[in-house]
Amino acid sequence: AMVRPIVEAVDAAHGRMTSVAQLTGIDGVYMRNLLNRHVEFQKWAATEKKWVSVNPPPDIAATILGRVGEWKFPHIAGVITTPTMRPDGSLLLEEGYDEVTRLLLVDPPAMPVIPERPSRGEALAALALLEDLLGEFSLADDGVDGRRVARSVALSALITPVVRGAFPVAPMHVARAPVALSGKSYLFDIVATISIGRPMPVMAVGRTEEETEKRLGAKLLTGQPLISIDNVNGELFGDALCQIIERPRVEVRILGRSEQVTIETKGVTLFCTGNNVILVGDLCRRSITITLDPKLERPELREFKGNPVVAVSDNRGAYVAAALIICRAYICAGRPGKLGRLASFEGWSDCVRSALVW
């Protein structure tokens, strides 16, 4: 379908609203409007014996829209509002359509200068900047390395959406906690503020697996870069969800329709929050988990001394640059100590996981 970018108001956690870049279909009315902006249509007025300006004929707009398979317009994989990384490690910094990733970058933040070949020292400084955002989160300590693992997954959540153009698929990042109001949604709001400059857009899980698939399909059709399945209670499962996470192209059923459509998932990163959420079946190997445990009877009364969301909002470009520098420095260093590749997520493993361990 022929599409154009828009900014749309969507749901965020806790009954709030956020806005996110999306793609929307072009209909005959809008196509006539586009034609009117670029072409002056005229017809001969016999009574006046002169050419007069008119609106574009509907059949011309319909003909253009009907030429599926003959269009010379570029194919688009998604719309983003933050610079990203290409598969070869180069950076996509300029606003507009990128032929390599087939992503459309709109309204990016002001960016600091990023070194052509960042050093490990510069990567460590960038990592420290991102780690400061996590300082007051109660990341659960599950054994000797539990806190380190939880922190690493949280850092991956901050970095992955920024460098998403470098790999075809990414695992779903899951934030879970034993009690409500432990900071799960707030953590992902920080993730989204870096990636899209707004709180995280969310969707609720459906009552059935089929309904969840249709809701996901409707979100994917918009091309928006972030989707968070919010406030899951109990088990999370679904063959369609597994495919959406793991495959760059999927067929899904669309809400309100009976047919299936093929959707490209290259531009999207998935997240999930839930109290004691249980990942079922193949979803386990397609997800990485952050466990938060404030160990308080009334976690809603806890107060953060700082405000990470405001900190990011005030200097968003610096945090975007930090994510890019970490992965770029690792690539420029020759990917030292590269970890064994994770099946299905080789690109993410080589770019984000190995860089963080390095």
N, C-alpha and C positions, 0 to 999 in steps of 0.2 A: 504494500500500500504506500501511497505517497504521504509523507508526514512533514510536520514542521515543529520546531521547539517552542514550548511555552513554559511558564512558571505557574504551578498549580498549588492551591491550598489543600493539604491532606491532614489526616489524623496524626497526632503525636501521642506519647504516653500520658496517662493521668488526665485524659479529657482535654488536652490542649490541641492546638493546631500548629502546623508548621508549613513551610512551602518548599517545593522541590522542582527541579527542572524535569520536564517530561516531553514526550513526543505525542502529538495528537494528529489524527488523520485529516487530510485536506478534502473537503467536499466541493461540490460544484459551485456553491455560493462563494466560498473563499477563493477558489480558483479564478472565478470571474473578477474578484477584487484584486488578485495578484496581476492578472492580465491588464486590468485597468491602470495599475501603477506604472506599467512598463511599456504599454502600447496604446496609441491613440486609435481607436476604431472610429471609422466614419462611414456614412452611407449617403447616397445621392438623394437629395430632397427635390423631387420633380417640380413641386409647386413653387419652391423658392429658387429652383435652378442653381443649387450650390451644394457642396459637401458639408454635412453637419456631424458633429461628434455624437456618438452613441455608446451605450454600455456594450461590453463584449457579449456576443450571442451565446446563449446557454449551450448550444450544441458544440461550440468550439471548446468550451471548458470540459464538457462531457467527453469529447473525443480525446483530449489530452489525458484525462483520468482513466479512460478506457484502454489506453495503449500499454497495458501491463505486458512486460516482456520486451517492449520496444523502447522503453524509457532510456535516456542517456544521463539520467540523474544518478549521483553516487549512492551506493548502498550504505546504510547506517546501522551500526551495532548498538548504539546507545548515546545518551547525552550526559555530559559531565560538567561540573562547575569548579573543578580543581585541576591543575596541571597533573600529568601522570607520566608513567614510564612506558616506553615501547618494549616489545620482546627482545630487541637487541641491546637494551640498556640505555638507549638514548632517551632524552626527555622531551615530552610534548608540553611546551610552554606557551605557544602562540594560540590566541583565540581563533576559533574557526574549525573547519572540518579537517581531520587528519586521515590521509589515504592509507597509511600503514595500519592503524588500529581500527579505522572506520568509526571513530568516536568523534562527536561534535563537542568541542569545548566552548562553553558560553559563560560570560561574566566571571572570569577567574579573579582571584584576589591579587592585590599588588604583591609582587614577589621580590625577596632579596636576591642578590646575585648568588647563584649556585656555582661553586668551583667546577671546572670542566672535569677534573679528576680529584675528587675529594679524598683526603687522607683518612687513615684509621682514627687519628686524633680528632679530626672534624666529625667523623661518624660518632665517636664517643660523646662529643659535646652535643651533637644532635640527639643522641639517645638520652642524655641527661635531661635535656629540655622536655622530651616526651615523658620521661619517668617522673618528673616533677608534678605532672598532671595526676599521677596515681598515688601520690604520697599519703592521702588521707583515706583511701579506700581500704576496707577490711578484707584483704585478700586472704582466703583460707589457707592455713598451714597444714597440708596433708602430708605429714612425715618430714624428713630432712629437707627434701627439695621441693616440697609442696608450694611454698610461697614463691619460690623462683619460677616454677612452672606457671602458676596462676598469673604472675606478673608478666611473664613472657607472652602468654596468650593475650593478655590485655594489651600489651604493646603491639602484638600482631594485629589486633582489632583496630588500633589507631593507624597502623601503617598500610595494611592491605588495601583498603578502599582507595588510597592515594595512588598506589603503584599498580592498580588493577589492570591497566592496559597492557602490562607486561606478560600476562599469562591468561589462558583461555577460561580457566575455572579456578575457584577458590573454595576452601572449606567454609562451612557455616560456623560463625563464632557464637557460642552459647554462654550466657551469663545466668547462673542459677544461685539460689540462696535458700537456707532453711526457713527464713521468715520474710515477710513482706517488708518493703521500704528499706532494703539493705544496700541500695545504690546501683542496682542493675540497670535500670532505665537511665539513670544519671550518667553512668559510665558510657553508655552508648550515645547519649546526647553529646558527650565530648567527642566521640568518634565522628558523629555526623557534623558537628560544628566545624571540625577540621575539613571534612570532605565536601560538605555542601553549604557550610555557613549558617545552618539552621538546626533545630532539634531533629532527632531521628524520626523519620516517618514510620508508622507502625500499621500492622493489620492484626486482627484477631483470628485465631485458629477457628475453622468451621466446626459445626457439630458433627460432620462426617468427613471422611477422607476425600470424598468427591467434592464437597463444598470447599474444603481447604484448597484443593487443586484449582478450582475455578477462581477463587479469590487470588491465588498466586498468579494465575494466568492473566487476570485482569491487570494486576500490578506490573507484570513483566511486559505486557503490551504497551505500557506507557514509556518504557525505556528508562525509567528512573534508576539512578545508580545504587540506591540503598533500599532494602526492605527488611524490617524487623518484625518477626512474629512475636507479638507481645503477650506477656502475662499468661503463659501456658501453665495449666494445672494438670499434673499427672503425666501421662505418656504423650510423646510426640512421635508420629510415625507417618509413613506414606510413601508409596513407590514414586509418585510424581515428584514429591519434594526431594527424594534421593536423586532423581534424574536431573532436576533443575539445578541442584548443587554440583553435580558431577559432569554434566554434559554441556558443551557449548551451544548446542541446538537441541530443542526439545519440542514435542507435540503436547499441547495442553488443551483442556476444555475451558471455554470462556464462560464466565458468569452471565446468565441470561441468554445463552446461545446453546445450540445442540451440537454444532460442528467443532472439530479440533483445528487448531492452527499451529504452524511451526514458528517458534520464537527463538531468537538468538539471545543468549544469556551473558555474552562476553562483558557487557558493561555494568553488570549488577553484582553486588555483594550482599549475602544474606546473613541475618543475625536473628537471635532468639533470646527471650528472657522468660524466666519462670521460677516459681517457688518449688523446689524439689522436683524439677522437671526431669523426666526419665526419657532418654533417647532409646528408641526401640529398633532392633534389627540393623539393617545396613546403614541407618542414619548415624550409628556410633562412629564408624570409620570415616564418615564424611563431615564430622564436626569436631571442633576443639572447644574445650570448656573452661570457663573462668568461674570459680566458686568464691562467693563472698559470704563472710560470716561475721557480722558485727559483734556477736556474743553479748547482745543486750536484750533485755525484756521489752524495751520500748525504743527500737532503732529509729522510729520517726522523730524522736526528740533530740537525736544527735545533730550537732551543728558542725559544719565544715568551717575551718578557720579561713580558708581561701575559697575562691570561686573559679575553678578550672574552665568552666564554659565562658565566663567573661574574659578570662586570660586569653583564651583562644580567639574569641571574637575581636578583641582589641588588637591582635597581631597574628591574624590567621595565616598570612603568607609565611611567617617564620616556622610555623608548625608543619605546614605543607612541605616546605623546604627541608625540614628535619627528616621527615619520612623519606623523601627522595634521596637525600644525602646518605642516609644509612645504607640503602640498597645500592645506590650508585657507587659508593666507596667500596663495598664488598665486590662488586663486579669489576671495578678498576683494579682491585688488588689481585685479581685472578681467581676469585672464589676459593680462598684457602680453606681447607678443612670442610669442604662441601659434604653435607650429610647424605646418607643413603636416601634416594628419592622415594617419596611417598606415592604409591600407585594412584593414578588419576590426577594427582595434584603436584606433578613434577615441577611445573613452572613456578608455582607458589613456593614449593619447598626450596628450590634453588635460589629464589629471589628474596623471600621474606624470612622463612624459617632458618635457613643456613646463615643468613646475614645477622640475625639476632643472636644465634649461638656464637658466631664469630665475635 
